[in-house]
């Protein structure tokens, strides 16, 4: 491999470094490049998509009813009167088409299980999929919000909360949610330059970088998960939250990249800290991988008043291109309470900022300020996630809720866990296991792998003589495999992140074989060098 100056890559995000690694990995002809660095899954939920497109055909027919006397492709706004009867006829006439039966069952579920108006649901879905109106309310369509709230109760909070306890803001995926939240916290004087934010580490790299940007210039305190404790946060790390200088605790649960959910001990300790010592602490949790975990419970369930929940449909439903996400906040929360406690001068300034929205700005909730800030306040009337996106979100949520035996969930878990088993089998090591493992990603701890394969002395030699970034480039060059550097996610040990979601099982087996062959090669070099010294 030609000499490369690795220092020039030192400040790059893992996602930018990935492009350089791909260039090296794909540079040789007649060799398959395996990019295990991508988090984008290669699986997706097909039934809610089939339903989406079938619903679109019904919606077009509803629109054309208004101008049926014309033959020039003009439609009108759909009418709610009689819509349920027309829909039932559509279902009966097209029941042999995949996705149509699901649409009929979804109507029954919304009416009979969720207690919502069937006609209002259909009218909202038809208008939504046509995209013929601005999102109203801009925070989220009314029936859509109720359905997605039921989904979140099922997947994130269980019996700890009911759908009536919280509100949702539909957004363009989890990353948009984070952007909006940090911006609104700053705009509303709840996070200011020099304030301290605690981050659960390791973490998705952009979330580490956001507080450091000139927009915010926040101080960071790292709450470090311990790989020797199954990537859980030790008590002494969580106790950093006792420091009243920490304004907000930000975490990803299950974690990225260790892919482990918080255990009951961690949840209980954080809950106790909040209840007994830090009732003012704000918590921001990104739970996108929660649906891959067994018996998942969010911090939103145990600390509802303190927690802002971000959930994205991207990974579980294979919908990264759809950009579907929500922000959830309890109706009685510490963020709204903190707004009321701001100095009078700040409250006066904010009253001016939001004066065009409501007569009494003091009563404007933070989640509604999020919506306004997402459109620079002045354009609040055109805020909101596009209505076709909200329709697809609803259909995904209904698909999951109507799958009473969790067949889809079980299949996805089986797929990614078989991939993990194949990788580690060919590497010659047992796969990671444990009730808290999610397995969407796996962290290949380079020092630990060296130790388990060839012992402590070899591991120490690798750590001293092989730089982690150099090793990733060597892996890319010699095997065609792309891994992302764990250090870019805040790991304290040299590691490579491999996604278990974006390649097929045989390809993960190939990755395991290639990494094992390379380890043997490096070990041979080690033996030669140690013998020559003797």
VEXDREN-2710 file (C-alpha; in Angstrom, 1 decimal):
% VEXDREN-2710
k/r/px/py/pz
1/UNK/0.0/0.0/0.0
2/UNK/1.5/3.4/-0.9
3/UNK/2.4/5.7/2.0
4/UNK/-0.4/7.9/3.1
5/UNK/-0.2/10.9/5.5
6/UNK/-3.0/9.9/7.9
7/UNK/-2.7/13.1/9.9
8/UNK/-4.7/15.0/7.3
9/UNK/-7.7/12.8/8.1
10/UNK/-7.5/13.4/11.9
11/UNK/-10.2/16.1/12.1
12/UNK/-12.6/14.5/9.6
13/UNK/-16.0/13.1/10.7
14/UNK/-16.2/9.3/10.2
15/UNK/-18.7/10.0/7.5
16/UNK/-16.3/12.1/5.6
17/UNK/-13.4/9.7/6.2
18/UNK/-15.7/7.0/4.8
19/UNK/-15.3/8.5/1.3
20/UNK/-11.5/8.2/1.4
21/UNK/-11.8/4.6/2.7
22/UNK/-14.2/3.8/-0.1
23/UNK/-11.8/5.2/-2.6
24/UNK/-9.0/2.9/-1.4
25/UNK/-11.3/-0.1/-1.0
26/UNK/-12.7/0.2/-4.6
27/UNK/-9.3/1.0/-6.2
28/UNK/-8.6/-2.6/-7.2
29/UNK/-10.3/-4.3/-10.1
30/UNK/-11.9/-7.8/-9.9
31/UNK/-12.6/-7.4/-6.2
32/UNK/-15.8/-6.7/-4.4
33/UNK/-15.9/-3.6/-2.2
34/UNK/-17.9/-4.3/1.0
35/UNK/-19.0/-1.0/2.6
36/UNK/-20.0/-2.0/6.2
37/UNK/-19.8/1.6/7.2
38/UNK/-23.3/2.6/6.1
39/UNK/-26.1/2.6/8.6
40/UNK/-28.7/2.6/5.9
41/UNK/-30.6/-0.8/6.0
42/UNK/-31.0/-3.0/3.0
43/UNK/-34.4/-4.2/4.2
44/UNK/-37.7/-2.3/4.3
45/UNK/-41.3/-2.8/5.1
46/UNK/-43.2/-3.4/1.9
47/UNK/-46.8/-3.7/3.1
48/UNK/-47.2/0.0/4.3
49/UNK/-45.7/1.1/1.0
50/UNK/-48.0/-1.0/-1.1
51/UNK/-50.9/0.5/1.0
52/UNK/-49.6/4.0/0.3
53/UNK/-49.6/3.6/-3.4
54/UNK/-53.1/1.9/-3.5
55/UNK/-54.4/4.7/-1.2
56/UNK/-53.1/7.2/-3.8
57/UNK/-55.3/5.6/-6.5
58/UNK/-58.4/5.9/-4.3
59/UNK/-57.4/9.5/-3.4
60/UNK/-57.1/10.5/-7.1
61/UNK/-60.5/9.1/-7.8
62/UNK/-61.9/11.0/-4.8
63/UNK/-60.4/14.2/-6.2
64/UNK/-61.8/13.7/-9.6
65/UNK/-65.3/13.4/-8.3
66/UNK/-65.6/17.2/-8.1
67/UNK/-64.7/17.7/-11.8
68/UNK/-66.0/14.4/-13.3
69/UNK/-67.8/16.3/-16.0
70/UNK/-64.4/17.5/-17.3
71/UNK/-61.8/15.4/-19.2
72/UNK/-58.7/17.5/-18.8
73/UNK/-57.1/16.0/-15.7
74/UNK/-58.4/18.5/-13.2
75/UNK/-59.4/17.3/-9.7
76/UNK/-60.9/19.1/-6.7
77/UNK/-60.5/18.8/-3.0
78/UNK/-61.9/15.5/-1.6
79/UNK/-65.2/15.6/0.3
80/UNK/-65.8/13.8/3.6
81/UNK/-69.5/13.2/2.9
82/UNK/-69.9/9.5/2.0
83/UNK/-66.2/8.8/1.9
84/UNK/-66.4/5.7/4.0
85/UNK/-68.9/4.1/1.7
86/UNK/-66.9/4.9/-1.4
87/UNK/-63.8/3.5/0.3
88/UNK/-65.5/0.2/1.2
89/UNK/-66.6/-0.1/-2.5
90/UNK/-63.0/0.5/-3.5
91/UNK/-61.8/-2.2/-1.1
92/UNK/-64.3/-4.7/-2.4
93/UNK/-63.5/-4.0/-6.1
94/UNK/-59.7/-4.2/-5.6
95/UNK/-59.3/-6.7/-2.8
96/UNK/-57.1/-9.0/-5.0
97/UNK/-54.5/-6.2/-5.2
98/UNK/-51.7/-6.4/-2.6
99/UNK/-52.0/-3.7/0.0
100/UNK/-55.7/-3.1/-0.4
101/UNK/-56.8/-5.6/2.2
102/UNK/-54.4/-3.9/4.6
103/UNK/-56.1/-0.6/3.9
104/UNK/-59.5/-2.1/4.8
105/UNK/-58.1/-3.6/8.0
106/UNK/-56.4/-0.4/9.0
107/UNK/-59.8/1.5/8.7
108/UNK/-61.3/-1.1/11.1
109/UNK/-58.4/-0.8/13.5
110/UNK/-58.5/3.0/13.6
111/UNK/-62.3/2.9/14.3
112/UNK/-62.7/-0.1/16.5
113/UNK/-59.3/-0.3/18.4
114/UNK/-58.2/3.3/18.6
115/UNK/-61.7/4.8/18.8
116/UNK/-61.1/7.4/16.1
117/UNK/-63.6/8.6/13.5
118/UNK/-63.3/6.4/10.4
119/UNK/-64.5/9.2/8.1
120/UNK/-62.2/11.8/9.5
121/UNK/-59.3/9.3/9.3
122/UNK/-60.0/8.6/5.6
123/UNK/-60.5/12.2/4.7
124/UNK/-57.2/13.2/6.4
125/UNK/-55.3/10.4/4.6
126/UNK/-56.8/11.2/1.2
127/UNK/-56.1/14.9/1.5
128/UNK/-52.7/14.1/2.9
129/UNK/-51.6/11.8/0.2
130/UNK/-52.8/14.2/-2.5
131/UNK/-50.8/17.0/-0.8
132/UNK/-53.4/19.5/-1.7
133/UNK/-53.4/21.5/1.5
134/UNK/-50.8/22.9/3.9
135/UNK/-50.2/20.7/7.0
136/UNK/-52.9/21.9/9.4
137/UNK/-52.2/21.9/12.3
138/UNK/-48.6/22.6/11.3
139/UNK/-47.3/20.6/14.3
140/UNK/-48.9/17.4/13.0
141/UNK/-52.2/16.4/11.3
142/UNK/-54.7/15.7/14.0
143/UNK/-55.7/12.1/13.4
144/UNK/-52.1/11.2/12.3
145/UNK/-50.8/12.5/15.6
146/UNK/-53.2/10.3/17.6
147/UNK/-52.2/7.2/15.6
148/UNK/-48.5/7.8/15.9
149/UNK/-48.9/8.5/19.7
150/UNK/-50.5/5.1/20.1
151/UNK/-47.5/3.6/18.2
152/UNK/-45.0/5.3/20.5
153/UNK/-46.9/4.1/23.6
154/UNK/-46.6/0.6/22.3
155/UNK/-42.9/0.7/21.3
156/UNK/-41.3/3.3/23.6
157/UNK/-43.2/3.8/26.9
158/UNK/-45.6/0.8/27.5
159/UNK/-47.9/1.3/30.4
160/UNK/-46.0/4.3/31.8
161/UNK/-48.0/6.9/29.8
162/UNK/-51.2/7.2/27.7
163/UNK/-51.4/8.9/24.3
164/UNK/-53.3/11.8/25.9
165/UNK/-50.3/12.7/28.1
166/UNK/-48.0/14.1/25.3
167/UNK/-47.8/16.0/22.1
168/UNK/-45.9/15.3/18.8
169/UNK/-44.2/17.4/16.2
170/UNK/-43.7/15.6/12.9
171/UNK/-40.3/16.3/11.4
172/UNK/-38.0/15.4/8.5
173/UNK/-36.3/12.5/10.4
174/UNK/-34.3/12.4/13.6
175/UNK/-31.5/14.7/12.3
176/UNK/-34.0/17.5/11.6
177/UNK/-35.4/17.0/15.1
178/UNK/-32.0/17.5/16.6
179/UNK/-31.4/20.6/14.5
180/UNK/-34.7/22.2/15.5
181/UNK/-34.4/21.3/19.2
182/UNK/-30.9/22.8/19.6
183/UNK/-31.9/25.9/17.7
184/UNK/-35.0/26.5/19.8
185/UNK/-33.2/25.8/23.0
186/UNK/-30.8/28.6/22.1
187/UNK/-33.5/31.0/20.7
188/UNK/-35.4/30.6/23.9
189/UNK/-32.5/31.3/26.2
190/UNK/-32.5/27.8/27.7
191/UNK/-29.0/27.0/26.3
192/UNK/-26.5/29.8/25.9
193/UNK/-22.8/30.0/25.0
194/UNK/-20.7/28.4/27.7
195/UNK/-23.5/26.2/29.1
196/UNK/-22.7/22.6/29.8
197/UNK/-24.3/19.6/28.0
198/UNK/-23.7/16.0/29.0
199/UNK/-23.4/13.5/26.2
200/UNK/-23.7/9.7/26.6
201/UNK/-20.7/8.3/24.8
202/UNK/-20.0/6.8/22.4
203/UNK/-22.4/8.7/20.3
204/UNK/-23.4/9.4/16.7
205/UNK/-20.7/11.7/15.6
206/UNK/-22.8/14.8/14.5
207/UNK/-24.3/14.9/17.9
208/UNK/-20.9/15.3/19.4
209/UNK/-20.1/18.0/16.9
210/UNK/-23.3/20.1/17.3
211/UNK/-22.5/21.6/20.7
212/UNK/-19.0/22.6/19.5
213/UNK/-20.3/24.6/16.6
214/UNK/-20.0/28.4/16.7
215/UNK/-23.8/28.5/16.8
216/UNK/-23.7/27.1/20.3
217/UNK/-20.2/26.9/21.8
218/UNK/-21.3/24.6/24.6
219/UNK/-19.1/22.8/27.1
220/UNK/-19.3/19.0/26.9
221/UNK/-19.2/16.5/29.7
222/UNK/-18.9/13.0/28.5
223/UNK/-20.9/10.2/30.2
224/UNK/-18.8/7.2/29.1
225/UNK/-20.2/3.8/28.7
226/UNK/-17.9/0.9/29.8
227/UNK/-17.3/-1.9/27.3
228/UNK/-16.3/-4.2/30.2
229/UNK/-19.8/-3.6/31.7
230/UNK/-21.7/-4.4/28.5
231/UNK/-21.5/-0.8/27.3
232/UNK/-23.6/0.4/30.2
233/UNK/-23.0/3.7/32.0
234/UNK/-21.2/3.1/35.4
235/UNK/-22.8/4.8/38.4
236/UNK/-19.8/7.2/38.7
237/UNK/-20.4/8.3/35.2
238/UNK/-24.1/8.9/35.6
239/UNK/-23.4/10.8/38.8
240/UNK/-21.8/13.5/36.7
241/UNK/-25.4/14.5/36.1
242/UNK/-25.6/15.6/39.7
243/UNK/-23.6/18.7/38.7
244/UNK/-26.1/21.5/38.4
245/UNK/-24.0/23.1/35.7
246/UNK/-25.2/20.4/33.4
247/UNK/-28.2/21.9/31.7
248/UNK/-29.2/18.9/29.5
249/UNK/-28.2/15.2/29.1
250/UNK/-28.2/14.0/25.6
251/UNK/-28.1/10.3/24.8
252/UNK/-28.8/7.7/22.1
253/UNK/-30.7/4.7/23.4
254/UNK/-30.0/2.0/22.2
255/UNK/-26.5/3.4/21.6
256/UNK/-24.7/4.1/18.4
257/UNK/-22.3/2.5/17.7
258/UNK/-22.3/-0.1/20.6
259/UNK/-25.9/-0.9/19.8
260/UNK/-26.9/-1.7/23.3
261/UNK/-30.0/-0.5/25.2
262/UNK/-29.8/1.1/28.6
263/UNK/-30.4/-1.6/31.3
264/UNK/-32.9/-1.2/34.1
265/UNK/-30.1/-0.2/36.6
266/UNK/-29.1/2.8/34.4
267/UNK/-32.7/3.8/33.8
268/UNK/-33.5/3.6/37.5
269/UNK/-30.4/5.6/38.5
270/UNK/-31.1/8.4/36.1
271/UNK/-34.7/8.4/37.2
272/UNK/-33.6/8.7/40.9
273/UNK/-31.1/11.4/40.1
274/UNK/-33.8/13.4/38.4
275/UNK/-36.4/12.8/41.1
276/UNK/-34.2/13.4/44.1
277/UNK/-31.4/15.8/43.0
278/UNK/-32.0/17.2/39.5
279/UNK/-35.7/17.9/38.8
280/UNK/-34.5/20.7/36.6
281/UNK/-32.4/18.5/34.3
282/UNK/-33.5/18.4/30.7
283/UNK/-33.0/15.1/28.8
284/UNK/-32.8/14.6/25.1
285/UNK/-33.0/11.0/23.9
286/UNK/-32.8/9.7/20.4
287/UNK/-34.4/6.2/20.4
288/UNK/-34.3/5.3/16.7
289/UNK/-33.0/1.8/17.4
290/UNK/-35.4/1.1/20.2
291/UNK/-37.7/-1.0/18.0
292/UNK/-34.9/-3.5/17.4
293/UNK/-34.5/-4.1/21.2
294/UNK/-36.2/-6.7/23.3
295/UNK/-38.5/-5.2/25.9
296/UNK/-37.4/-1.6/25.2
297/UNK/-38.2/1.2/27.6
298/UNK/-37.3/4.8/26.9
299/UNK/-36.2/7.5/29.4
300/UNK/-39.4/9.2/28.1
301/UNK/-41.2/6.5/30.1
302/UNK/-39.3/6.9/33.4
303/UNK/-38.6/10.6/33.3
304/UNK/-41.5/11.9/31.1
305/UNK/-41.6/15.5/32.4
306/UNK/-37.8/16.0/31.9
307/UNK/-37.4/14.2/28.5
308/UNK/-37.7/15.3/24.9
309/UNK/-38.0/12.1/22.8
310/UNK/-36.8/11.9/19.2
311/UNK/-37.9/8.9/17.2
312/UNK/-37.3/8.2/13.5
313/UNK/-39.0/5.7/11.3
314/UNK/-35.9/5.5/9.1
315/UNK/-34.1/2.3/10.3
316/UNK/-36.9/0.0/11.4
317/UNK/-39.0/0.5/8.3
318/UNK/-36.1/1.1/5.9
319/UNK/-37.4/4.6/5.3
320/UNK/-34.3/6.8/5.4
321/UNK/-35.2/8.4/2.1
322/UNK/-38.7/9.2/3.4
323/UNK/-37.4/11.4/6.2
324/UNK/-40.0/10.5/8.8
325/UNK/-39.6/11.4/12.5
326/UNK/-41.3/12.9/15.5
327/UNK/-40.4/14.9/18.6
328/UNK/-42.5/14.0/21.6
329/UNK/-42.9/16.1/24.7
330/UNK/-45.1/15.5/27.8
331/UNK/-47.8/18.1/28.2
332/UNK/-46.4/19.1/31.6
333/UNK/-42.6/19.4/31.3
334/UNK/-39.5/21.1/32.7
335/UNK/-38.8/22.9/29.5
336/UNK/-42.0/24.9/29.6
337/UNK/-41.5/25.4/33.3
338/UNK/-38.0/26.8/32.6
339/UNK/-39.5/29.3/30.1
340/UNK/-41.7/30.7/32.8
341/UNK/-38.6/31.2/35.1
342/UNK/-36.5/33.1/32.6
343/UNK/-35.5/36.7/33.6
344/UNK/-38.1/39.3/32.7
345/UNK/-35.8/40.8/30.1
346/UNK/-35.6/37.5/28.3
347/UNK/-39.3/36.9/28.5
348/UNK/-39.9/40.4/27.0
349/UNK/-37.5/39.6/24.1
350/UNK/-39.2/36.3/23.4
351/UNK/-42.7/37.9/23.6
352/UNK/-41.5/40.1/20.7
353/UNK/-40.2/37.1/18.8
354/UNK/-43.4/35.2/18.9
355/UNK/-45.9/38.1/19.1
356/UNK/-47.3/37.3/15.6
357/UNK/-48.4/33.8/16.7
358/UNK/-50.5/34.2/19.8
359/UNK/-51.9/37.0/22.0
360/UNK/-50.2/35.7/25.1
361/UNK/-46.7/34.4/24.3
362/UNK/-46.1/33.3/27.9
363/UNK/-48.6/30.4/27.3
364/UNK/-46.9/29.3/24.1
365/UNK/-45.4/25.8/24.7
366/UNK/-41.9/24.9/23.7
367/UNK/-43.0/22.3/21.2
368/UNK/-45.1/25.0/19.4
369/UNK/-42.1/27.3/19.5
370/UNK/-40.1/24.4/17.8
371/UNK/-42.6/24.5/15.0
372/UNK/-42.4/28.2/14.5
373/UNK/-38.6/28.3/14.8
374/UNK/-38.4/25.6/12.1
375/UNK/-39.8/28.3/9.7
376/UNK/-38.1/31.3/11.2
377/UNK/-41.3/32.2/13.1
378/UNK/-42.6/34.5/10.3
379/UNK/-43.4/31.5/8.1
380/UNK/-45.0/29.5/10.8
381/UNK/-48.3/29.3/8.8
382/UNK/-46.4/27.2/6.2
383/UNK/-44.6/25.0/8.7
384/UNK/-45.0/21.2/9.1
385/UNK/-43.9/18.0/7.6
386/UNK/-45.3/17.4/4.1
387/UNK/-48.7/15.6/4.3
388/UNK/-47.8/12.6/2.0
389/UNK/-44.9/12.0/4.4
390/UNK/-47.2/12.0/7.4
391/UNK/-49.5/9.5/5.6
392/UNK/-46.6/7.1/5.0
393/UNK/-45.7/7.5/8.7
394/UNK/-49.2/6.7/9.8
395/UNK/-49.3/3.6/7.6
396/UNK/-46.0/2.4/9.0
397/UNK/-47.3/2.9/12.5
398/UNK/-50.5/1.0/11.8
399/UNK/-48.6/-1.8/10.1
400/UNK/-46.6/-2.3/13.3
401/UNK/-49.5/-2.0/15.7
402/UNK/-51.7/-4.4/13.7
403/UNK/-48.8/-7.0/13.6
404/UNK/-50.0/-8.4/17.0
405/UNK/-47.5/-11.3/16.9
406/UNK/-44.6/-9.0/16.0
407/UNK/-43.7/-11.1/13.0
408/UNK/-42.0/-8.2/11.2
409/UNK/-40.0/-7.4/14.3
410/UNK/-38.9/-11.0/14.8
411/UNK/-37.8/-11.4/11.2
412/UNK/-35.7/-8.2/11.3
413/UNK/-34.0/-9.3/14.6
414/UNK/-33.3/-12.7/13.1
415/UNK/-31.8/-11.2/10.0
416/UNK/-29.3/-8.9/11.7
417/UNK/-28.4/-11.5/14.4
418/UNK/-27.7/-14.1/11.8
419/UNK/-25.4/-11.6/10.0
420/UNK/-23.6/-10.9/13.3
421/UNK/-23.2/-14.6/13.9
422/UNK/-21.7/-15.1/10.4
423/UNK/-19.2/-12.3/10.8
424/UNK/-17.9/-13.5/14.2
425/UNK/-17.9/-17.1/13.2
426/UNK/-15.6/-16.5/10.3
427/UNK/-13.5/-14.2/12.5
428/UNK/-13.1/-17.0/14.9
429/UNK/-14.7/-15.4/17.9
430/UNK/-18.1/-15.8/19.6
431/UNK/-20.7/-13.2/18.7
432/UNK/-21.6/-10.6/21.2
433/UNK/-24.6/-11.7/23.3
434/UNK/-26.8/-10.4/26.1
435/UNK/-30.3/-9.3/26.7
436/UNK/-29.4/-5.6/26.1
437/UNK/-27.7/-6.2/22.7
438/UNK/-29.6/-4.8/19.7
439/UNK/-27.0/-5.7/17.1
440/UNK/-27.8/-3.1/14.5
441/UNK/-24.1/-2.2/14.6
442/UNK/-21.1/-4.1/16.0
443/UNK/-18.0/-2.4/17.3
444/UNK/-14.9/-4.3/16.4
445/UNK/-12.5/-3.4/19.2
446/UNK/-9.1/-3.9/17.5
447/UNK/-7.1/-4.4/20.7
448/UNK/-9.6/-6.8/22.2
449/UNK/-9.8/-8.9/19.0
450/UNK/-6.0/-9.1/18.9
451/UNK/-5.9/-10.2/22.5
452/UNK/-8.6/-12.8/22.1
453/UNK/-7.0/-14.3/19.0
454/UNK/-3.3/-14.2/20.0
455/UNK/-2.9/-13.0/23.6
456/UNK/-1.9/-10.0/25.6
457/UNK/1.6/-9.5/24.2
458/UNK/0.3/-9.3/20.6
459/UNK/-2.5/-6.9/21.6
460/UNK/0.0/-4.6/23.3
461/UNK/2.3/-4.7/20.2
462/UNK/-0.7/-3.9/17.9
463/UNK/-1.7/-1.0/20.1
464/UNK/1.8/0.4/20.1
465/UNK/2.8/-0.2/16.4
466/UNK/-0.4/0.2/14.4
467/UNK/-2.4/3.4/14.4
468/UNK/-6.2/2.8/14.2
469/UNK/-6.7/5.0/11.2
470/UNK/-3.8/3.4/9.4
471/UNK/-5.3/0.0/10.2
472/UNK/-8.7/1.0/8.7
473/UNK/-6.9/2.1/5.5
474/UNK/-5.0/-1.2/5.4
475/UNK/-8.2/-3.1/5.9
476/UNK/-9.8/-1.1/3.0
477/UNK/-6.7/-1.6/0.8
478/UNK/-6.0/-5.3/1.4
479/UNK/-9.6/-6.6/1.8
480/UNK/-11.9/-4.1/0.2
481/UNK/-13.8/-3.7/3.4
482/UNK/-14.9/-0.3/4.7
483/UNK/-15.4/0.2/8.5
484/UNK/-15.9/3.5/10.2
485/UNK/-13.5/4.6/13.0
486/UNK/-14.9/4.1/16.5
487/UNK/-12.8/7.1/17.7
488/UNK/-15.0/9.4/15.6
489/UNK/-18.0/8.2/17.8
490/UNK/-16.1/8.9/21.0
491/UNK/-15.0/5.4/21.9
492/UNK/-12.0/5.3/24.3
493/UNK/-10.5/2.2/22.6
494/UNK/-9.4/1.8/18.9
495/UNK/-12.3/0.2/17.1
496/UNK/-14.1/-0.1/13.8
497/UNK/-17.9/0.3/13.5
498/UNK/-19.6/-2.2/11.2
499/UNK/-23.3/-1.9/10.4
500/UNK/-25.1/-5.3/10.4
501/UNK/-28.0/-3.8/8.5
502/UNK/-26.8/-3.0/5.0
503/UNK/-25.1/-6.1/3.6
504/UNK/-26.2/-9.7/3.1
505/UNK/-25.3/-12.6/5.4
506/UNK/-22.7/-14.1/3.0
507/UNK/-21.0/-10.7/2.8
508/UNK/-20.6/-10.5/6.5
509/UNK/-19.1/-14.0/6.5
510/UNK/-16.6/-12.7/3.9
511/UNK/-15.8/-9.7/6.1
512/UNK/-15.1/-12.1/9.0
513/UNK/-12.8/-14.2/6.8
514/UNK/-10.9/-11.3/5.4
515/UNK/-10.4/-9.7/8.9
516/UNK/-9.2/-13.0/10.3
517/UNK/-6.7/-13.5/7.4
518/UNK/-5.4/-10.0/7.9
519/UNK/-5.1/-10.6/11.7
520/UNK/-3.0/-13.7/10.9
521/UNK/-0.8/-11.6/8.5
522/UNK/-0.2/-9.0/11.1
523/UNK/0.5/-11.7/13.7
524/UNK/3.1/-13.2/11.4
525/UNK/4.8/-9.8/11.1
526/UNK/4.7/-9.5/14.9
527/UNK/6.4/-12.9/15.3
528/UNK/9.1/-12.1/12.9
529/UNK/9.9/-8.7/14.5
530/UNK/9.9/-10.2/18.1
531/UNK/12.2/-13.1/17.0
532/UNK/14.6/-10.7/15.3
533/UNK/14.9/-8.7/18.5
534/UNK/15.9/-11.8/20.4
END
